[in-house]
Amino acid sequence: MKKITQIAFALILGLILVSCKNTKQKIQEHVNTYNNSSSIKGTGITGTTAKAFLNDNKIEIRIETNLEENDTNKLTYKNSFPDLLKEMIKNDQISKELIDEGVKFDVYFLAYNNAILAQQIVDKEEFAVLENGAASKEKVTAKL
């Protein structure tokens, strides 16, 4: 009976170890899922893709549009970009689990000619700001 328990324990431990995924595997899985099923809706958005940079623990997300590269569009989308990022977090297109593991999301909002209209790197700090709203951007210092 003792031998059977030891063998069963060894098998269960082996299965647990095999089923655990490392960060690089999770990054690749997230990118594959994103590319196969994600869609972002909005004015002028034509498509979106994700790319993994495994050695840098980074995921690049490109949101492509049919918009022109001009100052008006840059200003408009720079101001509305945080709301889009919040929506992506809500939809798990930017994964809290991966950010907790040190993965950064580099998100680009691109004009029709691939010029950058808005860009943001979402890491642990920026994720907290986006989750808690704009009030978190203002740091309060103690007064003595």
Helices and strands as residue ranges (DSSP letters): H 2-19, H 23-37, E 45-53, G 54-56, E 58-65, H 71-90, H 96-100, E 104-110, E 116-122, H 124-132, G 134-137
